[in-house]
Amino acid sequence: MSIRSLILQAFMGQFSEFSWTTLPASAGNWSAGALSYNGTKLVAVQGALGRIGVSSDRGQTWTFSTYQNSNWNSIAVSGDGTKILASRPNGTLLVSVDSGVTWTPREQARTWVSVSMSDSGAVMFAANQTGYLYKSSDFGSTWIQTGESDLWLAVSVSPDGQYIAATSNSYLSLSSDFGSTWQNR
C-alpha cells in the first residue's frame, strides 16, 4: 500500500472518533486527494485508473467520473467542497463548480504537476512542470501565466488566496499578493 493510500485512508475516518474506514480493493491506486474544511466532502484521483472520485459523506460512498479516462495527478477542493480542480500531465486542467457533477476543461494541455485553491475556490493555481505557474481569479474560468519559467514541482495557496508557495528544482518561490509578484528563496 502506498503512503498516499495511507494518508487518504486517514482522512476517511470520522475525525471525532478517530476511526478508520478501508475502501475496497477496487478503489485503490489513489494518486492525490483533498477534503473540504469540515471533512465531509472528499475528492481523490486514481491516476492509473483514470478516475476522479467525489464523496459527500466522509468517504463512505463515492461517485466516480471517468472524464477522458486520464492519468490524473493532483486535485484541490474548496472549503465548502463545491469547487474542484484536477490536473493531469499532458492534458488540460479540469474544473467543476458543482461538487463534481459536471466538469469543464480549462487552459491548454501542459505538463501539469500540482494544483491548489483558496477556501472559496475563487483563486486557483496550477504548476506546469516545464514552464510557468498559472493563476485563475474567477473560479477557474480564465487562466494567466505568472512567475518565472522553471521545473515546477508543487504549488500551495493560503485559505484567502493571498499567499502562495511554489517549489521547483531551483528554489522555493513565495508570493504575498495573490501571485502578482514573487520572491525566490
Secondary structure by P-SEA (a helix, b strand, c coil): ccaaaaaaaaaaccccccbbbbccccccccccccccccccbbbbbbcccbbbbbbcccccccccccccccccccccccccccbbbbbbccbbbbbbcccccbbbbcccccccccccccccccbbbbbcccbbbbbbcccccbbbbbccccccccccccccccbbbbbcccbbbbbcccccccccc
